[in-house]
Amino acid sequence: MVLDFFLISLKTFKMKKLLHFIILFFAATPFFSQEVKQGLIVVHVDPSGKAEFKQKIMTYHFLNGHYTGREEILTVSGKKDGKDNIRTDLGINTLYNNRYLITGIGNIIDLKDKKVLFDGRANLIRCSNDSAIFYTNDVFKGKYYSVYNFKTNQYGEVKNLLFKPKVGQDVEFDKTTAPFKINLYPQNKPKVLLVADAGYGQQGTKENRVPDPPMYWIDNSNFVYTNFNKDNTEISFFKVNVESKSNSLIGKVAVKPETQIAQVQKASNTQAIFFFGNKQILIDIAANTVTDLQFTKANHGFSFECKTNSYGHIVKLNDKDVGKYHFQPKNFKTETNIASLVKELVVGPESYQQGMAVWNFNKQGWESVDSEDVLTLVGWIKE
């Protein structure tokens, strides 16, 4: 009787341990419990349309991190009548609602219905609900906000003068002489000089122009701008208050001239990331510091080494090294449990694409995916 009770108790204990192990196993490997379908939006150069700079937009399909095939969405022309048309290679592309691709210059492409919705040019402010909000500041067109409504597929200028979807005031760089100036334009009042020496801007860009130095607003009264020295060997970051006209230095970084146009993105209310070639600079307003990052800020757990070395860049997942590859920072995209990059073979000053590498979560390793003439990786969508 006692022996029977002991054997039954032992079996029950073992079953509980086994059940506990099974639960932990499946909790740790979510991809095993359900099928996860993800799509990688990739833009290829179409060699048959060089004069029009044709770009072939495709979806690469993945099931539980494993590549299953690809399909063409549509081909767009980057040039029209000698001017920029649809450009997926300029600025930062945005994917919205797993359906819409908004290019860095403001074009809108419907990936589901496979058509261009808007081929104009504007600066995306944000996407909200069923709309995308843009801002235009053009010598010929003027300054105005505009909205694209995804429900009605209508695009139009906002006539309400009180409509103001972004923080900040009306300030502009005056680039007529060097060093540049920064002026404030109060409504119905004369312009106000805020900064008499705003640097020389970024020289020698791919577009053969000197763009406005990157800046961003902290709140309605304070903004941060980048000040390039004449030789483009040093960049200073300044905080400006429009009320007091104070101009305080946050920090400086040493750089080398770069052809890729610099950009800045807010990461939080107190931090922003400045992108300059392979460099990523963390601007921290609360600490009043700028830091030349060794590794990018983690996104979905993935990060990579900013500096390009003889072996390329170290890639990390949750702070653990998972590979070394040569690739361009713009061609590194992540999502939950998956990452992609375009591999390159570097021979002296030249580089040659070698297809893509995609992190397979189930195998905990990189999977090679054949691809040709990748112009840019746009990002991941859920399918």
Secondary structure, DSSP 4 states (H G I P E B T S, - for coil): -HHHHHHHHHHHHHHHHHHHHHHHHHHH-HHHHS--EEEEEEEEE-GGGTTTTEEEEEEEEEETTEEEEEEEEEEEESEETTEE-S-SSSS--EEETTTEEE-TTS-EEETTTTEEEE-S--EEEEEETTEEEEEEEETTTEEEEEEEETTTTEEEE---TT---S-S--EEEE-SSSS-EEEE--TTS--EEEES-------S-TTSS-PPPPEEESSSSEEEEEEE-TTSSEEEEEEEETTT--EEEEEEEE----SSPPEEEE-SSSEEEEEETTEEEEEETTTTEEEE-SBPPPBTTEEEBSS-BTTBEEEEETTEEEEEE---GGGEEEETTEEEEEEEEEETTEEEEEEEEEEETTTTEEEEE---SEEEEEEEEE-
